[in-house]
Amino acid sequence: MLEKMLTVGIDLGTSTTQLVLSELTIENLASAFSVPRITISDKRVIYRSDIIFTPLLSEEVIDAEAIKTFVSQQYHKAGIKKEHIQMGAVIITGETARKENSALVLEALSGFSGDFVVATAGPDLESIIAAKGAGAHTYSEKTRKSVVNLDIGGGTTNLAVFTDGELIDTACFDIGGRLVKINPDTREITFITEKIKRVIASAGWDIKVGQTASVKKLTPLAQEMACILAQSIGAAEKSPYYEQSITHHGLTNNVASDYVSFSGGVADCIAVELGSDPFEFGDMGQLLGWAIAQSSAFQAMAIIPSVETIRATVVGAGSHTAEISGSTISYTGASLPLRNLPVLKLTDADNRLESEPLAKSITEKLGWYKVNEAFQMIALGFEGEPSPSFTRIQSLAKAIVTGLQPLIEKNYPVVIVVAQDMAKALGQALFAELPQAYPFVCLDSVKVENGDYIDIGLPVAEGKVLPVIVKTLVFN
């Protein structure tokens, strides 16, 4: 069985808005007498939209109608109708996620696809999506090395570190090319963010709104931004401006990775020579890219090319896989169906932890999926063990329930996805640890990754298996 599926990824960033259409080939690899196993056997980007500046009604309000018009125009140019699109993702990133009406904009766009993954990407999740779209995850997996990707956009820089293909850490800094806006015709400085104003005041630079921008005037600021980025990955000593540039947290372990990759709009501006018109895009993105290229800290590091730069996030938001769970599962029917749950996958190192440190690690990583400082419901994924002891099963269940307390306090269903065939025993242990009649799903034989979203449907095959859709990332 071969089936084509059309998906869309839409990225509303600080600086730009764009979309990508991808065609996925869906195939049943099981025999006629086996439980179906549906996988993606091929994927390709079939349309890349125009890239426009994200339309705003003011500095705090997104122009939703302009975005809807843009999406409609791009569908028309691609020769498709919204009814043809079966799945996709709308991602609001960077400073745009902080706008007053970001949630309303997502709601307005939800009608543009048959079944969107609709999420306001927090900076950690955005880091994962961008890094995978840039190819950092794949490069780390192939080389068994550590790779840190810096996705430098208009308002923020998102960092993700992969080691042996496993996500190790994320971070976000208020460093980007559009933190200072400049009229490209008159070169008048029209806007400076509050954080950058504080850096300017502390350093004593003469940079103000209303002044005429010049390379000489803005170079010290660009160099300081580049220096903060080097500090963010442990490649330079921290300056007084490091802490105030952090969006919500830096990397936990500031040890320089084996390789560095760059994505985002500023990645296309990293060059040793400035262009003839460094402010043609109405910001200091080109100047920041030039400062990064001039940085001795980055010159000393091993830089790898990215598969995608300005399109890393949008290309990273389109693909999915559909599966059937294993036959040894546990669940309470009241919690089903579940849709669009972001996956938090534990690392191999987490899997080897004892109960108490594992619980602590789970709680810490829940912070990756906060949106506006609020926890959202997630699916906890991990590899599991092929033949765990009864004691180990009980230990895992206790760690999971303790680690997920912030979600249990909100009465969110506990959703566990295990690759190994152990969900029945683990589910029974969870049942004993959770409050009475608490909703939960524990399924196995499904592989998930950080950055995925998962849908779990109503039981099939006399309740023995659950249909599962894992919406993952497309790399091209």
C-alpha positions in Angstrom: 0.0 0.0 0.0 1.4 3.3 -1.1 -0.3 6.6 -0.3 0.7 10.2 -0.8 0.1 12.8 1.9 0.4 16.6 1.7 1.6 18.5 4.7 2.3 22.1 5.4 4.6 24.0 7.7 3.9 27.6 8.5 6.4 29.7 10.5 5.5 33.2 11.8 8.8 34.5 13.0 10.0 37.8 14.5 11.2 39.0 11.1 9.7 36.8 8.5 6.7 34.6 7.7 6.9 31.7 5.2 5.5 28.2 4.5 6.6 25.0 3.0 4.5 22.2 1.5 5.9 18.6 1.7 4.7 15.4 0.1 5.1 12.3 2.2 4.8 8.7 0.9 3.0 6.5 3.4 3.5 2.7 3.2 2.3 -0.4 5.0 5.4 -2.5 5.6 3.6 -5.4 7.2 2.3 -8.5 5.5 -1.3 -9.2 4.8 -1.5 -11.4 7.9 0.2 -9.0 10.3 -0.9 -5.9 12.3 -0.4 -3.0 10.0 2.7 -0.9 10.4 2.5 2.4 8.6 5.6 4.4 8.1 6.9 7.2 5.9 9.0 5.7 3.2 9.8 9.0 1.4 9.5 12.7 2.0 10.2 15.7 -0.2 9.6 19.5 -0.1 7.4 20.3 -3.1 6.9 24.0 -2.6 8.7 26.8 -0.8 6.8 30.0 -0.4 7.8 33.6 -0.8 9.3 35.0 2.4 7.7 38.2 3.7 8.2 40.4 6.7 5.8 39.3 9.4 2.9 41.7 9.1 2.2 43.7 12.3 -0.5 46.2 13.1 1.7 47.6 15.9 4.8 46.5 17.8 2.5 44.3 20.0 -0.2 43.1 17.5 0.1 40.6 14.6 -1.9 41.4 11.5 -3.8 38.1 11.3 -5.8 39.0 8.1 -2.6 39.8 6.2 -1.1 36.4 7.2 -4.3 34.6 6.1 -4.1 36.5 2.8 -0.5 35.5 2.4 -1.2 31.8 3.1 -4.1 31.8 0.6 -1.9 33.4 -2.1 0.8 30.8 -1.6 -1.7 28.0 -1.8 -2.9 29.4 -5.0 0.6 29.8 -6.4 1.4 26.2 -5.4 -1.8 25.0 -7.2 -3.4 23.4 -4.2 -6.5 23.8 -2.1 -6.6 23.7 1.7 -8.8 20.6 1.5 -5.9 18.8 -0.1 -3.7 19.3 3.0 -4.1 16.5 5.5 -1.7 17.6 8.3 0.7 20.3 9.2 2.1 22.7 11.7 1.7 26.4 12.4 4.7 27.6 14.4 4.9 31.1 16.0 8.4 31.8 17.0 10.7 34.4 18.5 9.2 37.8 19.5 6.1 37.0 17.5 5.1 34.4 20.1 5.0 37.2 22.7 2.6 39.3 20.8 -0.8 40.1 22.4 -2.9 38.2 19.8 -0.6 35.2 19.0 -3.1 32.7 20.3 -5.9 34.3 18.2 -3.7 34.2 15.1 -3.1 30.5 15.6 -6.9 30.0 15.9 -7.4 32.0 12.7 -4.9 29.9 10.8 -6.3 26.5 12.0 -8.9 26.5 9.3 -6.2 26.4 6.6 -5.5 22.7 7.0 -7.4 19.5 7.5 -5.6 18.7 10.8 -3.0 21.2 12.0 -0.5 20.7 14.8 -1.3 24.1 16.3 1.2 25.3 19.0 2.8 28.5 20.1 6.3 27.2 20.2 8.1 28.1 23.3 11.8 28.9 22.9 13.0 25.4 23.9 10.7 23.7 21.5 11.6 26.2 18.8 15.3 25.4 19.4 14.6 21.7 18.8 12.6 22.2 15.6 15.1 24.7 14.1 18.1 22.5 14.9 16.5 19.4 13.4 15.5 21.4 10.3 19.1 22.7 10.0 20.4 19.1 10.1 22.3 19.3 13.4 20.5 16.3 14.9 21.3 14.1 11.8 24.9 15.2 11.8 25.4 14.4 15.5 23.7 11.0 15.0 25.9 10.1 12.0 29.2 11.3 13.5 28.5 10.4 17.2 29.7 13.8 18.1 28.3 16.8 19.9 26.7 19.6 17.8 25.3 22.9 18.9 23.0 24.7 16.6 22.4 28.5 16.9 19.2 29.6 15.2 19.7 33.3 15.0 16.5 35.1 14.0 15.2 38.6 14.2 14.4 38.7 17.9 16.0 35.6 19.5 18.8 33.1 19.2 17.7 29.5 20.0 20.3 26.9 20.9 20.0 23.2 20.9 22.8 20.7 21.7 22.8 17.1 20.4 25.3 14.4 21.4 25.2 11.1 19.6 21.9 12.2 18.1 20.3 12.8 21.5 19.0 16.2 22.6 21.1 17.2 25.6 20.1 20.8 26.2 18.5 24.0 24.9 18.7 27.7 25.6 17.4 31.0 24.3 18.9 34.5 24.2 17.4 37.8 23.3 20.0 38.3 20.5 18.8 38.8 16.9 19.2 41.0 13.9 15.9 42.9 14.4 16.4 44.1 17.9 17.4 47.4 16.3 15.2 48.5 13.4 16.5 50.9 10.8 14.7 52.7 7.9 16.5 51.3 4.9 16.0 54.5 2.9 16.9 57.1 5.4 19.0 54.9 7.8 17.2 56.4 10.7 17.1 54.2 13.8 13.4 53.6 14.4 13.2 51.1 17.2 15.5 49.5 19.9 14.3 46.8 22.3 14.4 47.5 26.0 17.1 44.9 26.7 19.4 46.3 24.0 18.7 49.8 25.4 20.1 48.6 28.8 23.2 47.2 27.2 23.8 50.4 25.2 23.3 52.5 28.4 25.6 50.3 30.5 28.3 50.4 27.8 28.0 54.1 27.3 27.4 54.0 23.5 25.8 56.9 21.8 23.0 54.9 20.0 19.4 56.2 20.2 16.1 56.1 18.3 16.0 59.0 15.8 19.8 58.9 15.1 21.3 58.0 11.7 22.7 54.5 11.7 26.2 53.8 10.5 28.5 50.8 10.5 30.9 52.6 12.8 28.1 53.5 15.3 26.6 50.0 15.5 29.7 47.8 15.2 30.4 47.8 18.9 26.9 46.6 19.6 27.1 43.9 16.9 30.4 42.7 18.3 29.0 42.5 21.8 26.0 40.4 20.5 28.4 38.1 18.7 30.5 37.8 21.9 27.4 36.9 23.9 26.6 34.1 21.4 30.1 32.8 21.8 29.7 32.9 25.6 26.4 31.1 25.3 28.1 27.9 24.0 31.1 28.1 26.4 33.6 29.5 23.8 34.3 32.8 25.7 34.4 34.2 29.2 31.0 35.7 30.2 30.6 39.4 30.0 28.5 41.7 32.2 25.8 41.6 29.5 25.5 37.8 29.3 22.9 37.2 32.1 20.6 40.1 31.0 20.5 38.7 27.5 19.1 35.3 28.6 15.5 34.8 27.6 14.7 32.4 30.3 17.8 30.1 30.8 21.2 29.4 29.2 22.8 26.0 28.6 23.1 23.9 31.7 26.7 22.8 30.8 28.7 25.5 29.0 31.2 23.1 27.5 32.1 23.8 23.9 30.7 21.2 21.5 32.6 19.4 18.8 30.8 21.3 16.0 28.7 24.4 15.6 26.0 25.1 13.0 24.0 28.2 12.3 20.5 28.6 11.0 17.9 31.4 10.9 17.9 34.5 8.8 21.2 35.9 10.2 23.0 32.6 9.3 22.7 33.8 5.6 24.5 37.0 6.6 27.6 35.4 8.2 30.4 36.6 5.9 33.8 38.2 6.2 32.8 41.1 4.0 29.9 43.4 4.6 27.5 44.1 1.6 27.4 47.4 -0.1 24.1 48.2 1.8 24.4 46.7 5.3 21.0 48.0 6.4 18.9 47.1 3.3 16.7 44.7 5.3 15.8 47.4 7.8 17.8 46.0 10.7 21.3 45.1 11.8 21.2 41.4 10.8 24.0 41.8 8.2 26.2 43.6 10.7 25.6 40.8 13.3 26.5 38.2 10.8 29.7 40.0 9.9 30.6 40.4 13.6 30.1 36.6 14.0 32.4 35.9 11.0 35.0 38.3 12.5 34.8 36.7 16.0 38.0 34.9 17.0 36.0 32.6 19.3 33.9 31.3 16.4 36.9 31.3 14.0 38.5 28.8 16.4 35.5 26.4 16.3 34.6 23.7 13.8 31.7 25.1 11.8 29.5 22.7 9.8 27.1 23.8 7.0 23.4 23.7 7.7 20.9 21.9 5.5 18.6 24.9 5.9 19.2 28.4 7.2 16.4 30.9 7.1 13.9 28.0 6.4 15.2 25.7 9.1 12.2 26.1 11.4 9.5 25.9 8.7 11.1 22.9 7.0 11.4 21.3 10.4 7.6 21.4 11.0 5.9 19.2 8.4 6.4 15.5 8.5 4.6 12.8 10.4 4.5 9.0 10.9 1.4 6.9 11.6 1.7 3.7 13.6 -0.2 1.1 15.6 0.9 0.6 19.2 2.1 -2.7 20.6 -0.4 -5.2 21.9 0.8 -5.0 25.5 -0.6 -1.6 26.5 -2.5 -0.1 29.5 -4.9 2.8 29.4 -8.1 4.2 30.8 -10.7 4.8 28.1 -11.9 8.1 29.5 -8.6 9.8 28.5 -8.9 9.0 24.8 -8.6 10.2 22.1 -5.7 12.6 22.7 -4.4 15.0 20.1 -1.3 17.1 19.4 0.7 16.2 22.5 4.4 17.4 22.3 6.8 14.6 23.1 9.4 14.9 25.8 11.8 12.0 25.2 14.3 11.0 27.9 17.9 10.3 27.0 19.8 7.0 27.3 21.5 8.6 30.3 18.1 9.3 31.9 17.1 5.7 31.4 19.9 4.5 33.6 19.1 6.8 36.5 17.7 5.6 39.8 14.2 6.7 40.8 14.9 10.0 42.6 17.4 11.6 40.1 15.2 10.4 37.2 12.2 12.1 38.7 14.2 15.3 39.1 15.4 15.1 35.4 11.8 14.7 34.2 10.5 17.7 36.2 13.4 19.9 34.9 12.8 18.9 31.3 9.1 19.7 31.6 10.3 23.3 31.5 11.2 22.9 27.9 7.5 22.8 27.1 6.4 25.8 29.0 4.4 28.4 27.1 4.0 31.8 28.8 5.3 30.2 32.0 2.5 27.6 32.0 3.1 23.9 31.7 1.3 22.1 28.8 0.3 18.5 28.6 3.0 16.3 27.1 3.7 12.6 26.2 6.7 11.2 28.0 8.8 9.0 25.8 11.7 6.7 26.5 13.4 3.6 25.2 12.7 1.3 28.1 14.3 -2.0 28.8 13.8 -5.4 27.1 13.5 -7.5 30.3 13.1 -5.2 33.3 12.7 -6.6 36.8 9.6 -6.1 38.9 11.6 -3.8 41.2 12.8 -1.8 38.3 9.3 -1.4 36.9 8.1 -0.1 40.3 11.0 2.3 40.5 10.3 3.7 37.0 6.6 4.2 37.8 7.4 6.1 41.0 9.9 8.3 39.2 7.4 9.1 36.4 4.6 10.0 38.8 6.9 12.1 41.0 8.5 13.8 38.0 5.2 14.6 36.3 3.6 16.1 39.5 3.3 19.6 37.9 1.0 18.0 35.2 -0.8 15.8 37.7 -1.7 18.8 39.8 -3.4 20.2 36.7 -5.2 16.9 36.2 -3.6 16.4 32.8 -3.7 12.7 31.6 -0.3 10.9 32.1 0.8 9.7 28.7 3.8 7.3 28.4 5.3 6.1 25.2 7.9 3.3 25.4 9.8 1.7 22.5 10.4 -1.6 24.3 7.6 -4.1 24.9 6.9 -3.3 28.5 3.8 -1.0 28.7 1.5 -3.6 30.3 3.6 -4.1 33.4 4.6 -0.4 33.6 1.0 0.6 33.2 -0.1 -1.6 36.1 2.7 -0.1 38.3 1.5 3.5 37.3 -2.1 2.5 38.2 -0.9 1.7 41.7 1.1 5.0 42.0 -1.4 7.4 40.5 -4.5 8.8 42.4 -7.6 6.6 42.1 -9.2 6.5 38.7 -6.6 8.9 37.3 -6.5 9.1 33.5 -3.4 7.6 31.8 -2.1 5.9 28.7 0.9 3.7 28.6 1.8 2.3 25.1 4.8 0.6 23.6 6.4 -0.4 20.3 6.3 3.3 19.2 9.5 5.3 18.8 9.3 9.0 19.3 11.8 11.9 19.4 11.9 15.3 21.0 10.1 17.8 18.7 7.4 15.2 17.7 3.7 15.6 18.4 1.6 12.5 19.0 -2.1 11.7 18.4 -3.6 8.6 20.1 -7.0 7.4 18.9 -9.7 5.2 20.3 -8.8 1.5 20.8 -9.0 -0.9 17.8 -8.6 -4.7 17.4 -10.9 -5.4 20.4 -9.0 -2.9 22.5 -5.7 -4.6 22.1 -3.9 -1.8 20.2 -4.2 2.0 19.8 -3.9 3.9 16.5 -1.0 6.4 16.9 0.1 9.3 14.7 3.5 10.6 15.5 3.9 14.0 13.8 7.7 14.4 13.5 10.0 16.7 11.5 10.9 16.6 7.8 14.5 17.0 6.8 15.4 17.7 3.2 
